[in-house]
């Protein structure tokens, strides 16, 4: 798969932008539970009070709060609270917020206090709690002794209405310190957040005493936090839209470039490379396999990057909210990893089999559809249907197996998630009861846990999908890494103009890749311009192989073939093939119309040239009989014309280019003798200066050729005219007598 990464280089900026957007989206997603926690903890439970250190409080209250502090703490607080007077910069704002400041001396936090708000909250929170506790203690004289004893405070019996603070200030230092320690020791085990939450009612009561709108402060906090959550949600939506657009653009462009590269590489293959890949396999690799890799790129940009960010970020934030419950997430993640590994072991090995079975199904389908006439002629519909059913059933069975394994993933995932949620609520309830955590923290922890589970769920799907896509990637890479054996020369040699078309075979030998012996050997002959060189021989003697060597569909393994004295391997491939007109044994027409098929040889050919070519090829008669003539549509593969018509159109297409070398590879086999004779006669006039090479099985087609090459088992066993070969070549004589009588051969 990594071998295809180079096709992503044109889209590097999209990838970078996509990663940045995913980081932003993940951070926004992870921030939402935190804001929910703040709404519950601060907005609802604490009445909108964010800090244990009041922004403003009465001077008398501050004095009483400082009574419960150590000397160092009192000095620290005295430096951070200053009297509110008209010289203060925000005097009007503070008096508007706290109307009671105009009637009683008020102390406010200075800039130094705001700079170290956390430490200020810790000290003031304990003092505010102690002060609030004493206020509650003295409000009910009947319960004073009981509450004091429970708190560990030794308070003497006092008459009703006695101010406890007055008594406290008059106590000896040792007794006062003991009373202070007893009152504050119960706060020592509380963390800063717990202190802030516990002190919030005292701070709220102080604000209310100063005439502040405490209900408005609470609602304002909730609205601010809610507005931020809405803004984050909108940002997440915009990021998701942008990520979707970028991933679609990148994956589509990547797939387009990959298909183009595969097509260009296959187009450059010689016949030898094409022999290594079936047509059905190449089609699957260009379509299904590329689609699999395209989906991987899209999911990579949407999920593979995003899931780890969410997973790691969720773990860090969950631990920061409720570190004591980390083991719940660890257990859930461990269960998920175990599940993924089991599915990975069961399902992944089947993906390579699936792709091979898709190739097999395409092959059977293609053969059945292209050979439908033969299947019907031999009444083999049932056997072909059974063959297709086997291929289809094999693919379906593997697909069902993988689907069953994957389907088990969903219920197990839901079980893990539900067990995790119940466990969090159970453990969290005890933590809240022990004042170790706040309700909002439990809610946030639950959401983070769900985000972590979903992140691992996404990653688990990746572990399943990536191996399948990697199989497709390797199959595509196999095509791209297959180097063509036919190479352009480093320094091409130009042919002298005009090109004569003389072809010379000198000690030519050829062996197919993997073959144990040569298919051709010892070929020595010259095809001269202006004359016909015929090649004949038994089936399998190597006739079509010779034809493939001229346009360099294969390269000779020994010897050389020259065109006008220049070795074919020294010529530019485009120039060489433009000098050769090849009419293959199996005529191929392309979807379009007759004219577009003829212009395949020369797009700029004049209408007169097209007309002349179809007349020479003896195709004018049936074309003129068509209602739309040259505009007649040709179906895929030329299925709507007869074999003879297809051959004549293929011959006309080669003639349109007017190449100096024309090769007919058994191209007259579908023509009747009258049409064959008329075509050869017209061809001799049309291409009188061209080198004509005719490969055929018909003696009647070549008996008048000035040069006939006879092949047998890859060797040239005869060279000469018809009469010479009848006298001197046993193989030629046997072929001739098998077709014509002695009298006809005279």
PENOR-V806974 format. One line per field, one symbol per residue. ss: DSSP state (h for helix, s for strand, l for the rest). phi: phi as a letter, one per 40 degrees, with the letter a starting at -180 (. if undefined). psi: psi as a letter, one per 30 degrees, with the letter a starting at -180 (. if undefined). Layout:
ss = ???
phi = ???
psi = ???
This chain:
ss = lhhhhhhhhhhhhhhhhhhhhhhhhhhhhhhhhhhhhhhhhhhhhllllllllllssshhhhhhhhllllhhhhhhhhhhssslllllllhhhhhhhlhhhhlllsssslhhhhhlhhhhhhhhhhhhhhhhhhhhhhhlhhhhhhhhhhhllllllllllllhhhhhhhllhhhhhhhhhhhhhhhllllhhhhhhhhhhhhhhhhhhllllhhhhhhhhhhhhhhhhhhhhhhhhhhhhhhhhhhhhhhhhhhhhhhhhhhhhhhhllhhhhllllhhhhhhhhhhhhhhhhhhhhhhhhhhhhhhhhhhhhhhhhhhhlhhhhhhhhhhhhhhhhhhhhhhhhhhhhhhhhhhhhhhhhhhhhhhhhlhhhhhhlllhhhhhhhhhhhhhhhhhhhhhhhhhhhhhhhhhhhhhhhhhhhhhhhhhhhhhlllllhhhhhhhhhhhhhhhhhhhhhhhhhhhhhhhhhhhhhhhhhhhlllllllllllllllllllllsssssssslllllllllssssssssllllsssssslllllhhhhhhhhlllllllssssssllsshhhllhhhhhhlssssllllllllsshhhhhllllllllhhhhhhhhhhlllhhhhhllllhhhlsslhhhllllhhhhhhhhhhhhhhllllssssslllllllhhhhhhhhhhhhhhllllssssslllhhhhllllssssssllsssssslhhhhhhhlhhhhhhhhhhllhhhhl
phi = .ccccdccdcbccccccccccccccccccccdccccdccccccbccggccbccccaacdcccccccccbcdccccccccbbbccbccccbdccccccbdcccbacbbbcccccccbcccccccccccccccccccccccbdcbdcccccccgbcbccbcdgccccccccccddccccccccccccccccccccccccccdccccccccccgcccccccccccccccccccccccccccccccccccccccccccccccccccccccccccccccccbcccccccccbcccccccccccccccbccccccccccccccccccaccbdcccdcccccccccccccdcccddccccdccccdcccccccccccbdccccccfbcccccccccccccccccccccccccccccddcccccccccccccccccccccccgcbbcccccccccccccccccccccccccccddccccccccccdccccccccbcccbcccccbcccgcbbbbfcbabcdgccaccbagcaabcccgacbcbbiccgchcccdcccccfcbbccagabbbfgbddccccdccdcccbbbbccbcbbbcibccccccccaccccdccccccccccgbcccccccdbfccccbcdggccbccccccccccccccdcfccbbbbcfcbcccccccdccccccccccbccccbbbbabccccbccccabbbbafgbcbaaicccccccbbcccccccccbbcdcccc
psi = efffefffefgeeeeeeeeeeeeeeeeeeffeeeeeeeeeeeeeegggjfkfjkeklkeeeeeeeffglleeeeeeeeffklkjaffkeheeeeeeeiffffflkkklkaeeefeheeeeeeeeeeeeeeeeeeeeeffjefgeeeeeeefgkjklkklkfkjeeeeefflleeeeeeeeeeeffffffkleeeeeeefeeeeeeeeefgglieeeeeeeeeeeeeeeeeeeeeeeeeeeeeeeeeeeeeeeeeeeeeeeeeeeeeffklfeefffkleeeeeeefdeeeeeeeeeeeeefeeeeeeeeeeeeeeeeeefeiffgefeeeeeeeeeeeeeeeeeeeeeffeeeeeeeeeeeeeeeeeeefgeeeeeeghgeeeeeeeeeeeeeeeeeeeeeeeeeeffeeeeeeeeeeeeeeeeeeeeeeeeeggflleeeeeeeeeeeeeeeeefeeeeeefeeeeeeeeeeeeeeeeffjkkfjkkkejkkkkkklkegkkkkjhkkkklkflflkfkkhkjlkjkkglkjkklllkgfgefeeeffeghflkkflalkkjhfkkeffkkeeeefffkjkjlejkkllkbleeeeeffejfgkleeeeeeefeeghfeefeffkegbfgkkklkghfglleeeeeeeeeeeefefhlfkkkjihfgfgkleeeeeeeeeeeeeehffljkjjklfkefegfgkfkkkkkjhfkjfkkaleeeeeefjeeeeeeeffelleeff.
